[in-house]
Amino acid sequence: MIWKHTLCLALITERYLCPKLNNPPHGRIIYDGHSFYSRLVYECNPGYTVVGPKERICVSDGFWEPVVDVYCIRKGKCILI
């Protein structure tokens, strides 16, 4: 019985991998993996700041949550979203 449980868990974690996302202009994304419960963090170049969530989690259906656009803007500037 333990073997069936292990196989099922392996299929779930391998089937639903979250995709690699495009880096925001003036920034980058750092991943700790692409499987269920992995995390990504947005970092901006010096002189820029993150607008939006600074991190996301890979959820069981293969998407990064929250699903919100992230930008790196020059510090002291405003943008229209």
Summary of the structure (lengths in Angstrom):
residues: 81
radius of gyration: 16.3
end to end distance: 51.9
largest distance: 59.1
contacts: 187
relative contact order: 0.21
helix: 17%
strand: 31%
